[in-house]
Amino acid sequence: MSLLEVNGLTKSYQPGNPILKDVSFSVEAGEFIAVIGPSGAGKSTMLRCLNRMVDIGEGQVLFDGRDVGAQNKKGLRDVRKNIGMVFQHYNLVPRLTVIENVLHGRFGYKSTLQGVLGRFTEEEKRKAFDLLGKLGIAEHAYKRCDQLSGGQQQRVGICRALIQDPKIILCDEPIASLDPNSSRIIMDHLKTISIEFGITCIVNLHQVDVAKDYANRIIGLRKGEVVFDGPSPLLSQRFTDEIYGMKTAVEMRELITV
């Protein structure tokens, strides 16, 4: 069985106006997948359906053999332990230190009281520092997160996801708010993590060139439908034009010569 199976996923926020339309795909352990498409294509909604941050409308999401949509509160908490999430705007607590934010990734393993009191084991603290070191920001461990640059904050977000010991990390536009150099650093880290730890990564991206450089496989969404799903080298300009609703070169030449 695949690590993740999405079957006929359809999602609407308003009746008669589906954001996702019969989306189906499967993901094997260790894959690095980029999801591309124009704004409004449904990329973020799809990603949030996978861990039920957004309720699933129609269809089914199976993660590690469990029906995500059928889980009660406790079951969903257990499922989410294995699903890390990295956000476009970091989703950190600005007034807390870097190390505190990273350790928040362990909340899924704590009782409510342990979480409120911030009771973490020495092993958890050691691992948090190890992860910060791996991502090159250990020297900032005791700084408040709002004192860091955007790229540094995103690395904190990645550490927070990794400390969960996830089987998959979902990244929603992780470089959209970053400059090109910071974007490259973040994508390098994500790729290295996927290879070294064997963690599956699904990354929403706007930049087609970045998707082709880093991902083994690309899924293209247009108006809530999958219009491309295949190895990155097969994403031709024709497919890119279809994903983004652009005229193909042939069509453009025909228009010009009319």
C-alpha positions in Angstrom: 0.0 0.0 0.0 1.2 3.5 -0.8 2.0 5.9 2.1 -0.7 8.3 0.9 -3.7 7.6 -1.4 -6.1 10.3 -2.5 -9.2 9.1 -4.2 -11.8 11.3 -5.8 -11.2 14.3 -3.5 -13.7 17.0 -4.1 -14.0 20.1 -1.9 -16.3 23.1 -2.0 -16.5 26.1 0.3 -19.7 27.3 -1.4 -22.4 25.0 -3.0 -21.9 24.5 -6.7 -18.4 26.0 -6.7 -15.8 23.2 -6.1 -12.3 24.2 -5.3 -11.1 20.6 -5.9 -12.7 18.3 -8.5 -12.2 14.6 -8.3 -8.5 14.7 -7.4 -6.8 11.3 -7.3 -3.1 10.4 -6.8 -0.9 8.1 -4.7 2.4 8.9 -3.0 5.1 6.4 -2.2 7.4 6.7 0.8 10.4 8.9 0.2 9.0 10.8 -2.8 9.7 14.5 -3.3 6.7 16.0 -5.1 6.1 19.5 -6.2 2.5 20.7 -6.7 2.3 23.7 -9.1 -0.5 25.7 -10.6 -1.8 29.3 -10.7 -3.3 31.1 -7.7 -6.8 29.7 -7.0 -6.0 26.3 -8.5 -6.6 24.6 -5.2 -3.1 23.8 -4.1 -3.4 25.0 -0.5 -6.8 23.5 0.0 -5.6 20.1 -1.3 -2.6 20.2 1.0 -4.8 21.0 4.0 -7.2 18.3 3.2 -4.4 15.7 3.4 -4.1 16.3 7.2 -7.7 17.5 7.6 -6.8 21.1 8.5 -9.6 21.6 6.1 -12.5 19.1 6.3 -12.6 16.6 3.4 -15.7 17.1 1.3 -16.2 14.1 -1.0 -13.7 11.3 -1.7 -11.1 9.7 0.5 -7.6 10.4 1.9 -5.8 7.4 3.2 -2.5 8.0 5.1 -0.4 5.0 6.2 -3.5 2.8 5.8 -5.8 5.1 7.9 -8.8 6.9 6.5 -8.1 10.5 7.5 -11.6 11.7 7.0 -13.1 9.0 9.3 -10.9 9.7 12.3 -12.3 11.0 15.6 -10.4 13.7 17.5 -8.0 11.2 19.1 -7.5 9.3 15.9 -6.8 12.5 14.0 -4.3 13.6 16.6 -2.5 10.3 16.2 -2.4 10.6 12.4 -1.1 14.1 12.5 1.9 13.0 14.6 3.3 11.6 11.4 2.5 14.6 9.2 4.7 17.6 9.5 3.6 21.0 8.2 5.6 23.9 6.9 3.7 27.2 6.2 4.3 30.1 3.9 4.2 32.6 6.8 6.0 30.3 9.2 3.2 30.0 11.8 5.6 30.5 14.7 5.0 32.2 18.1 7.0 35.4 17.6 7.5 36.2 21.3 8.9 32.8 22.1 12.5 31.6 21.5 13.6 29.5 18.6 14.1 26.4 20.8 10.6 26.8 22.3 9.0 27.0 18.9 10.8 23.9 17.7 9.7 22.0 20.8 6.1 22.9 20.1 6.4 20.2 17.4 6.2 17.6 20.2 2.8 18.8 21.5 1.1 15.9 19.7 3.0 13.5 22.0 2.1 15.4 25.2 -0.9 15.6 27.5 -2.6 19.0 27.7 -1.0 19.8 31.0 2.5 18.8 29.8 2.0 21.0 26.8 0.9 24.0 28.9 3.7 23.6 31.3 6.3 23.0 28.5 7.5 19.8 30.0 9.9 18.3 27.5 12.5 15.5 28.0 16.2 16.0 27.8 16.2 13.8 24.7 13.6 16.0 23.0 15.7 19.1 23.9 18.9 17.5 22.6 17.1 16.5 19.3 15.8 20.1 18.9 19.4 21.5 19.2 20.6 18.8 16.8 18.0 19.8 14.2 18.8 23.5 14.6 22.5 22.6 14.1 21.7 20.6 11.0 19.8 23.6 9.5 22.6 26.1 10.5 20.7 28.1 13.1 21.8 26.6 16.4 23.4 29.9 17.5 19.9 31.5 17.4 18.3 29.0 19.8 17.6 31.5 22.5 16.6 34.4 20.3 13.0 35.4 20.0 11.7 34.3 16.6 10.6 37.8 15.6 14.3 38.7 15.7 15.1 36.4 12.8 15.0 36.9 9.1 12.3 35.3 7.0 14.6 32.5 5.8 15.8 31.8 9.4 12.2 31.6 10.6 11.4 29.2 7.9 14.2 26.9 9.0 12.8 27.0 12.5 9.5 25.9 11.0 11.2 23.0 9.3 12.9 22.0 12.6 9.5 22.1 14.3 8.1 19.7 11.7 11.1 17.4 11.8 11.0 17.0 15.6 7.7 15.2 15.2 9.5 12.3 13.5 7.1 12.6 10.6 6.7 10.2 7.7 5.6 13.0 5.5 6.1 16.8 5.4 3.6 19.1 3.7 5.0 22.4 2.7 2.6 25.2 1.6 4.4 27.8 -0.5 7.5 27.6 1.8 9.5 30.0 -0.3 6.8 32.4 -1.5 7.8 35.1 1.0 11.6 34.7 0.6 14.3 36.2 -1.6 16.0 34.0 -4.2 19.0 33.1 -2.0 16.9 32.2 1.0 14.6 30.2 -1.2 17.5 28.2 -2.5 18.7 27.5 1.0 15.2 26.3 2.1 14.7 24.1 -0.9 18.2 22.6 -0.4 17.4 21.7 3.2 14.1 20.1 2.2 15.7 18.0 -0.5 18.5 16.9 1.9 16.0 16.0 4.6 14.0 14.0 2.2 17.0 12.0 1.0 18.8 11.6 4.3 15.8 10.8 6.5 13.7 9.1 3.9 10.9 11.6 4.6 8.2 12.1 1.9 7.8 15.8 1.0 4.9 17.4 -0.9 5.7 21.1 -1.7 3.3 23.6 -3.1 5.3 26.0 -5.4 4.6 28.9 -7.8 8.0 28.7 -9.4 8.0 26.1 -12.2 11.8 26.2 -12.6 12.3 25.4 -8.8 9.8 22.6 -9.0 11.7 21.0 -11.9 15.1 21.5 -10.2 14.2 19.9 -6.9 11.2 17.5 -7.3 11.3 14.0 -8.7 7.6 14.3 -9.6 5.3 17.2 -10.4 1.5 17.4 -10.0 -0.1 20.3 -11.9 -3.4 21.7 -10.8 -5.7 23.9 -12.8 -9.1 25.0 -11.6 -9.1 22.2 -9.0 -8.3 19.4 -11.4 -5.1 17.4 -12.0 -3.9 18.2 -15.5 -0.4 16.8 -15.1 1.1 14.1 -12.9 4.5 12.7 -13.8 8.3 12.8 -13.6 9.7 16.3 -13.6 11.7 15.8 -16.9 8.3 15.2 -18.7 6.9 18.6 -17.7 7.2 20.2 -21.2 6.3 23.8 -22.1 3.1 22.5 -23.6 2.0 21.0 -20.2 3.1 24.1 -18.4 1.0 26.2 -20.7 -2.0 23.9 -20.0 -1.5 24.1 -16.3 -1.4 27.9 -16.3 -4.1 28.4 -18.9 -1.7 29.9 -21.5 -1.8 29.5 -25.2 0.7 27.1 -26.7 3.4 28.4 -29.0 1.6 27.0 -32.0 -1.7 28.6 -31.1 0.1 31.9 -30.5 1.8 31.7 -33.9 -1.5 31.0 -35.6 -3.1 34.0 -33.8 -0.2 36.2 -34.9 -0.4 35.2 -38.6 -4.2 35.7 -38.8 
